[in-house]
Amino acid sequence: MNDVAPSDAHIRLGMFEAACDILAAAVIVYDKNDCLVFASRQALRYFPIPVEMLTPGTRLRDVLGAIFDSGMRYGITPDQRHKAINREEWISSRISAHWREQHDAVERVGRDRWIHFRKRRLPSGYNVSTFVDVSEQKKQDEQWRLDLERIALTEDILETLPSPVVIKDRNLTYIAANKAFCAIYGASAETIVGRSSWAFADPETAERIEQGDRSVLKTGEPTSLAEHIIRADGSDLYTITHKYRIGAPEHYVIVTVMQDVTAYARDQVADLASADAVLRVAGGFIEAQNCFDPVREAEHRLLLDQLDPDELRTIAGKRVLVVTDNPHIEDILVAALKARGAECCAVRSVPEHHAFLAAAAAGGLSLDYIVIDRNLPAREAIADNDYGIETRLITPDDIGPDFMRTLVDSHELLSEDASPLGEIVVTPATFADDWYIATDITTMLPGAVGDVEVLVAEDNQINQFVFSQILEGMGVSHRIAENGEEAVMLWRKHQPRLVLMDISMPLMNGIDAAKEIRDAEKLTGTRTPIVAVTAQALNVDMQNCMDAGMDDYITKPVSPDMIEAIYRRYVNRRAEKSVA
């Protein structure tokens, strides 16, 4: 029998020690009799004990006793750290953990030191223990946790501030907006974030906003401006708008804080002397932006006018259920009722209605009344309910994409003014019409047919508003179409002198609409200038527009100068030729 160690044993041991040094880990191995077999050099970095305690053959109990005597007390719960600890009890608890098949824990062994303990009992009875200092990782984790808490607290503070606050990145794109800012536009933060001022303001206002942002971004000098804004709900907002540059170079952001001084501007405070400093602004309050949507307000009133005024006045604190399969109507009603202090939610079908009432009854929740969309399929099944809850019916006819067109058509048909076509009887055209009939229209000049000079085909409501503002400022009569099909219909009906055609629209895009107009003109012998309106001037898009028979193109965002130049080029020139 040869008890001499293999000749390469010292090489293996050296490699093992080197691996422990590289991993910054201490490794201790005990045999099945709890006697030390191996301890790496790193162990002395974790346990300030005499070096002779780590020689092979030392008992586990003696090693633990030396660790205890050094002042280390790992494996103790936080609630026991302030109590006196018995030496033998602590050694016994550590031996018990040592004999577990697996033991894994991260423990604090000092004020700022954390060690990851791993123990594994092998089938042979040997125990392998590893120790790794994870103090830096714990500090980073703790710092990360504190940072997240601070971020969450900051977001909560900004979100609940009564002053509108919005943040833009260095590309002048919105990256954050609080509730007060979103309320100005009647939009959600998800709708605003990721977009720019051009998506919400007319070109002149958007350019002014971005000029101010760029100036602050470049110079770092804060700015202040007194503004008068019309909110989405039609109310006035007078603000002192402050802009600041925050952050490090290459990571600057623009923070805009709007100080609401509406009460002072309207003389709604008793002590106006305190308001003097606020209102003494050079130039006064400039007209900044109109966020009011007259179409939505008309829809809002049309729906609420169908409810009892007395109920609306006393609706605060009541529970109301809205039943409609139209998300647009749901959005308007739920928001309006909540704004009046009601607890309101919505369901979109008869089964959802039944399930909601059953769940409410099971939870002891009572409803005051239910508002039902008269157009809801099978609504008769919920006109009455087994819970005795009162119901209210509303008729939301034409609310949605066709609302503005319905108002326009109704106004034109009810007008007492003489038709520009003389004795021609004009019937309202619908999307189902394949053609539009007018008596002897081919003998009439396009400029004499109807009083509409410009037809705008645009599906985006903000862009519609921009076009309307520009054309109204020019004194030009116009109509707005929300898609390609409606554009063709309004062209047949009004024979405008110019068409501004958006390329990307629902139902029918601008390319197809232009082709259909050109095909129809082959029968009348007329030609209406059609100008494409594109988001970006790509060569392939321009070629497609020209192939469809369009005459020119402009790119978004549009400006008054751009529209006026197109108008003069095509409408004024045609008028001069007609006179000649």
N, C-alpha and C positions, 0 to 999 in steps of 0.2 A: 504494500500500500504506500502510495506516495502522497504526503501531505503538503508538498511544496507547491506554491502557487504557479500557474502557468507563466511562462517567460514574458508573455505580452500583457499580463494583468495590469502592470503599471502604465502601459500605453492606453488601455481602455479607461483606467481611472483618470488619467490625464485628460483624455478626450471628454469624459463626463464632466470633469471640473470646468473645462473650457466652455462646454455647452451651458453650464449653470451660470458662468460669468457673462456669457453673451446674452442670455435670457434674463439676467439680473434676478435669478430665482435661487432660493435656498432649498436643498433637498436633503431630507434625513430619512434613513431606512432603519427600521427595527425588525428583529427576527420575531418568531412566534413566542419567544420567552421574554419579550419586551426589553431586549438588550440591543444597544446601538451597534449597527453594522457599518453604516457609512453616514458621514455628515459633510456636506460641501463647505468650502471656505466662506460662501455667502451667508451661512447660518449666523456667523458672529456679527453680521451687520443688522440682523433682526433681533438677536438675543444677546444682551451685554453680560455674558457669563464667562467664567474662566475657560480658557481654551482646552484644558485637560478634561472638561466635562463632555467634550465632543470626540473623545477617543473611542474606538471600537471596544465593545464590551460594557460600556456604562449603562446602568439601568435607566429605564424610562422615568421611574420615580425620582431618581437622583437628578436627572436633567430638568424635570419639571420643578423640583424643589429649588434648584439653582435659578431658574427663570423667575419663580415667585420671589426669591430673596433679592433679585435684582430690581424689583419694583414693578415688573410687568404684570398686568392683570387682564389678559384677554379672555374672551368667552364669558364675560359678565354682562348681564342685561343692564340697560340704562338705569332702571329703578333701584338696582342694588349697588351702584357705584359709590354712593355716598355712605354706605354702611361698612362696618368692619368685616373683613373677610378672613375666615379661618383657613390656615395654611393647608391642613390635611383635607378639609372639605374641597378646597379648590383643586388640589392634586388629584383627588378621587374623581371629581367631575371631569377633569381633563383626560384621565385614563379611560373613563367610561366612553367619552367621545372618540378616543383613540381606537377603541375596539369595535366601533361601528364599521359596517362594511363600506360605507361612504359617508364622508362629512365634508361639507362645502360651506364656507361662510366668509363674509367680509366684515372684519371687526376693527374697532378703533382701539389702538394701543397707546395713544397719546393724544395731546390736544389737537395736533394737526397731522397725525400719522394713521394710515389705514393699511391693513394687511389682508390679503386674500389667502385664507387657509384652505388647502385641499388635502384630504386624507383618504387613502384607498387601502383596504385590507385585501390582500391577494389570497387565492385558494390555498397557497402553501403556508399561510399564516403570517407572512411578512407584511409589514406596514410601510407604505411609502407616503411621506408627508412633504408637501411643497409649500413654500411661502413666497409670495410676490408682493412687493410694495406698490399699492395702487393709490397712494396719497394724491399724486398729481391728477389722476383721472377723477378721483372723488371731488377734488377742488374744482375741476372743470365742470363736472356734472352739477355741482352745487351752484357754481357761477351761472351755468346755463339755466338752471331752475330759477334762480333769482332774476336773471334777465327776462325769462318768460313771464314771471310774475309782474315785473316792472312794465313789460310791454302790455300785458293784459290790463294792468291798472291804468296805464296811459291811454289805451284804447277806450276803456270804460269812461275815463274822464272826458276825452275828446267827444265820444259818442253822446254823452249826456249834457255837454255844454250847450247853453241856449244860443250861443253865437255860432253862425255857420263857419265851418273850417274845412278847407280842401287843400290837398297836397298834390303837387305836380312834380314829375321827374324832370331831368334836364332836357328831355325831348318835348316838354310841355304837354305831357299826357297825364291825365288824372290817375293817381295811384291810391288815393284814399279820400273819403268824404264822410263827414259825420251826418247824423240825422237832420240837423238843422239846415245844412246845405242841401241835402236831398229834398227836403220839404219845399224849398224854393221852386224846384222844377217839378215837384210832384212825381219824383222818380225814386227808384231804389239805388243803393250804392252799386249793386251789380250792373245796373244800366249805365252808370256814369263812369266807373273805373275802366280804364283802358281806352277811353276816348279823349278827344281834345275839345277846346272851346268852340271849334267850328261845327261840332255836332249839335250844339245847343243854342248858339247865338247867331244872329244875322251876320253877314260878312264884315260889315263895318265895326260892329261891336266885338266880334271875335278877333279882328285884327288889332283893335285897341287893347283888348285884354292881353293878347300875346306880346304886343309891343312893351307893355308894362312888365310882363313876366321876363322877357328877354333882357330888359334894362336891369332889373334886379339880379338876374342870373349872372350878367356880365360884370356889374359893378359891385354887387354885394350891399348896395345902399338900400335900406328899407324905403318903401313909398306908402303914401296914404292918399286916398281919394274918396270924396263924398259922392255917393251914387244913389239914384232913385231907381228901384227895380220893381217891376210888377210880377208878383209871384204867380205860380201856375193856377192858384185858386182865384186870381183876379185882385187880390189885396195888395196894398202898397207896402214896400219895404225900403226904408231910408237907412243907409249904412255908411259907416266910415270904413272903407276897405283898406286893410293893411297887408302889405306883401313883404315877406322876409326870405332871405337865402340862408339855408341851414345845411350843415354837413361839411364834409371834407372835399377838397378838389377832386374832380372826376366823379364825385358822388353827391353833388349838390342837389337839393330839392327846393322847390318854391312853396312856401306855406302862406296861404291866404286866409286871413281872419277878418270876418265881416262883423263889425260892431253895430248892433241894431240900435239905432237912435230914432226909430219911428215915433215913439211917444213924444220925444222932444220936438221933432220936426212938425208934428201935428198939434203942438201946444197942448198936450194932454197931461202935463204935469203942472202942479200948482206953483212951484218955485222955478220960474223960468230963468232966474238969475244964474242958477247952477248950470243951465243948459247953454249959456252964451258962449262959453269956450268951445263947446262941441260944434255949435252951428256957425261959428265964424270961420267959414272955409272959403278960400278964394274961388270965385266963380259959382258958389252955391252947389247944390246937388245936381249932377249931370244925369240926363236920362240914359241909364246904363243898358237895361235889357227888359224885354217884354216876354215873360215866360208863360203868359196866360194863353190857354188854348180855348178859343170860343166854341169850337165844335164839341169838345168834351164837356164844357160848361152847359151847352144846350142839351146834350144827352143827359147830364146830371139832373137838370131841372125837369126835363120831360119825365124821368123816372120818379123823382121825389114828388112831383105834383100829383101823382096818382095815389099817394098815400095821404091819410088824414092829417091835416096840418096840426090839429090838437095833439095827435099821437106823436108827431115829430117833435113838438115842443117839450113833451114830457118823456121822451124816449130814453133819456140818460139813466143808466143803471138797469135797463130792461134787457131781457135775453131774446134775441131775434134770430130765426133761421131763414136763410135765403135759399130757395130751390130754383135753380136755372141751369141749363146745359150750355149757356153762352158765357164763356170766361170773361168777355168784355163787360157784360152786364153785371156779372158777379163782382168784378173788380170795382165798378162804380158804386154799386149798392153797399157792399160791405165796407168800403172806405168811407162813404158818406154817413152810414149809420154809426160806425165807430167814432167818427169825428164828432158826432153828437152825444157821445158818451155811452152808447149801447154796447152790450156784449153781443157780438155778431159773428156768425160763420156761415158757410154755404155748403150745400151738397148739390150734385149734378144729375141725379136720376131718382126715379121713384123708389127702387130698392135701397139706395143710399138714404133716402128720406125715412123709410120704415126702420132701417137699421139704426139710424141716429136717434129717432124717438124712443126706440126700445132701449138703447143704451142709456139715454138720458133718464128714462123712467127707472131703470134698474139702479142708477146711481143717485136717485132722489133729486135729480136736477129738473127744475120746471122751466118751461118756455112761456114767454108772454104772447107771442104770435109768430106766424110763419108767413113770409112773403113768397108767393108762387108766380113764376113766369107763366103767363097764359099760353105761350107757345111751346111749353115743355110737352114732349110726347107723353100720352097717357096721364096727363095731369088730373083728369077726373078722378083717378084712383086716390088722390091725396087731397081733394077739395075738402073732405071731412076726415077726421082722425079719431081714433078711439080714446084719445087722452083729453078731449075737450079743449084743444088749443085753437084759438081764433086764427083764421087765415085771411090774407089779403092778396088779391090778384092784381098784377100789373100787366100792361100790354106794351112791351118794348119793341113795337114794330119799327123796322128800318134802322134801328140803332146798330152801329158798327161801321164797316167800310163804306156802305151806301148812304150813310146819314146825310152828309153834306150834299151829295148829288140829289137826294130826295128833296131837300130844302130848296135847292136851286131850281129844280124842275117844277116844283109846286109853285114857287114864286113866279116863274115865267108863264105858267099856264093860267095863273089867276090874275095876271097883270091886265089892267084895262087899257094899256097903251096899244095903239094900232100896230099891227104886224108890219115889219119892214118889207114883207113880201106882198103887201096889198091885200087882196082878197084870198090869198092862199090859206087854206086851212092846215095848220101845223098840228100834227099829232105827236105825243111824246114817244120818242124812240127808246127801246129797251135793248138789253144785251142779246135778246132773242131775235131781234130784227136782223135779217140778212142784208137789207138795203133800206134806204131812206128815200121817200118820194117827195119831190117838190115840182110844182108845175112850171115847165119851161125854164128850168134853172140854167140851162146851157146858154141862154141868150143874155144872161145877166153877168155883169162884171163881178168877180169875187169880192171886190171892195164894197159892192152894194148889197151883198147878201148878209143880213144880220148886222149886229152892232158889236161883235166880238172881234177885236184886232189880233189878239194873241191867245193861242191855246197852249197851255203848259201841261205836259204829261209827266207826272212825278208822283211816286208812291210814298216817299218819305214826308211825314207831316211837317217836320221842321223845315225841310227844303221848300215845301209848298208855301209855308209862311214867308220864307225869304223871297221867293218869286213874287208873291202877292204884294209884299211891302215895296219891292223895287218897282213893279209895274204900276201900283197905285201912286207911288211917288212921281212917276213919269206921266201920270194921267192917262194911262193906256187901259182900255177895257180888256178884260181877260176872263178865261175860265180855266179851272184846274181839273185834270183827269187823273184818277188814281191808278190806272193801269192801261195797257195797250188797247183793250177792247173798248173801254170808255173813251179813250182818245179818238178812236175811229168814229164812234157814235157822235161825239160832240163835234168832230170835224164835219160830218155829214149834215148835222143840224144847224151849225152856225157859220160854216164856210169861213173860218178865220183867215186873216191875211198872213199870219206867221204861226208855225208850230215849233215849240221848243220841246224836243222829244228825249226823255230819259231813256237810256238803252236797257237797263236792267229793271224790269217791272214784272209783277205777277200777272197771271192769266194770259197775257200776250206781251212779249217784250217789244222794245221800241223798233227793232229791225223789222219784225213782222208787221207791226202797225204801219210803219212807213210804206212797206210793200203794198199793203191793202189799200192805203190812201192813193198811192200811185196807180194801182189797177182801176180804182173807181174813177180817177180823173181821166182815164182814157175814154170814158163814156161822156164826160162833160166838156172835155176840151180845155179844162182849166189846169193851173198848176200852183199849188201852195208851197211857198218856201218851207222846208223842214230842216231845222238845225238840231243836230244831235247834242245831247248833254251827257258827257261821260265823266267817270271818276278819274280816269287816267288816259292820256292820249297815246295808246299803243297803235302801231302801224296796222296791225291786223284788224283792230276795231274800226279804225278810220276807213279801211278798205271795205269792210262789211257795210258801213254806213253809206259809203258812196255807191256800192253795188245795189243797195236797197232804194236808191233814188234820192238820198238826202243831199242837201245843198252845201252844208257847212257843219262845223262842230265847235263846241266850247267845252272847257273842262271845269269841273267843280274844284273848289267852291266858287260860285258865281258872284259877281260884283255888279253894282249899278252901272259902272262904266262899260263893262262887258256887255250887259243886256242892251244898254242904250246904243252901243256901236252896232250890234246885230240888228236892232230895230231900224236904225237909220239905213243900214245897208240894204235891207230887204223890203221893209214896209214903205218907208218914205220914197225909195227909188221907184217902187211899183206905182205909188200914187202919182208921181211926176209923169211916168209913162202913160198912165191912164188919162191924165189931163191933156197931155200932148196929143 
